[in-house]
């Protein structure tokens, strides 16, 4: 299992880095769109109607992709005070339970987002002309990646491979 994880880890690191770049580009594009909306509203006196729904859609993408990267790099919020007070065996059990719940959360988010997407596909986002189900694509992708990254960390903890979050964050920097 350790050899398998050593093969997989660079792949998931590359995916994580790609998702981080996509999220960053989405943030910049959303900022430009909102800037154009403000310029259109106050300078041109003609606010573009497509800017708000498109910027909200982009925001969904960079939030969900960023959350998935946060799971992989273990930089999400957590209350670790009780964990650090426990013996190492209990810490490991707590980590496995926590990561198992994150995996289930990601799977559930993916499943229910697919249901929402298919259920709203026939509706149309009026200004953009897209099917309504497109709004749930970020949640589907985010749920899949949260599950994959949490599973990677779950296996690392289960086999005793110590990959510190600080090391992963430094790799990305």
N, C-alpha and C positions, 0 to 999 in steps of 0.2 A: 504494500500500500504506500509506503514511503517513496519508492521509486516512481510509482504512478503519480503521486502528488508533486514530486519534483519535476515531472514532465508537464503536468497540467498547470502548475503555478505560473510559469512564464506566459502561458496562453491567457489565463484569467487576468494576469497583470496587464497584458496588452489590451484586452477587452476593457478592463477598468480604465486604463489611460485613455482609450478611444472614447468611452462614454463620458469621461471628464472633459475631453476636448469638445465633444458634441454639445454637452451642457453649457460649456463656456461660450461657444459660438452662438448657441441659442439665446443666452443672456445678452450678448452684444447685439444680436439682431433684434431682440425684443426692445432693447433700449433705443435702437435706431428707429424702430416703428413708433414707439411712444413719442420720441422726439419729433418725428414727422407729424404725428397726430397733433401735438401741441403747436407746432409751426403752422399746420393747416388751420387749426381752430383760431389762433390768435393773430396770425399774420395774413393768411389768405382768406380768412372768414369762411372756410369750407373744410370742415373736418372730414377726413376719409372714414367711411363707415366700416371698412374692413379691418381697420387697425386694432380696435379693441379685441374682437374675437380671435384674431390671429395672434396677438401678443399674449392673450390668456392661454391659447393652445401651446405656444412656445414655452410659456412659463410652466405648464404641466410637464412638458418634456424635460426641462432642465431640473425641475424639482425631483421627478421620479428617478432620472438617471443619477443625479447627485446623491439621492438617498441610497441607491444601490451601491455606489462607490463608497459611501460612508459605512455601509455594512461590511464591505470587504476590508476596508482599512481600519475598522473598529474605532471610528471617530464619531459615532452616533452618541446621542445622549444616553447616559446610564447612571444608575445609583449604585456605585461599587463599594460603598463604605462597609456594608455587611459582608460582602464577598471577601474583602481583604482581611477581615477579622477571623475568617474561617481557616481551618487547616487546608493544605493543598488538595487533598482528595475531595473535600467538599467543594472547594473552589472549582475543581474540574467538573464535578457533577452539576454545579450551578451554571457553569459555562455551557455544558452540553444541553441542559434543559432550556436555557435562554436561546441558544442557537437553533435548537429544535423547534421552539415556538416561532422564531423568525422565519424558518423554512416553511412552516405551516402557514404563517401569515402571508408570505410571498405566493405560495400556491393558491391560497384562498383569494388573495387579491387578483391573481391572474384569472382564476376560474370565474369569479363573479364579474370581473371586467369584461371577459369574453361574452358572458351572458348579457351584460348591459350593452355591449357593442352590437351584438347581433339583434338585440331587441330594439335598438334605436337606429338601425341601419337604414330603414325606409324613410325616416325623417331627414330633413335637409337643414343644414345650418344656413339660415336665410342669406346672410351677407356674403358668405364664402362659397356657397353652392356645394359644399361637401356633404356626404352622408353623415348623419348624426353620430354614427358609431365610431367615426374617426376620432372623436373627442376622448375615447377610452383607450386608444392605442398606447399613449404614454403609460397608463396604469398597467396594461398588459405587459409591455416591455419591462417596466420597472419591477413588476411582480416576479417575472421570470428571472431577471438578473439578481434581485434580492435573494431569491431562493438558491440560485447557483452559487452566489458568493457566500451565503450563509452555510451552504452545504460544504463548500471548500473549507471554511473555517471550522465547521463541525468535525470534519475528518481530521484536520490538523490537530484539534484538541483531543480527539479520541485516540489518535495514534501517538500523542505526546510530542508532536512537532511544535516547537516554540517559535512562532512567527510573531514577533512583537509588532504592535500597531505602529510604534515609532519608526521601525525599520521600513514598513510599507509606506508610510507617509514620506520618509526620506527618499525612497525609491522614486516616488512620483514627482518629487521636487526637482 
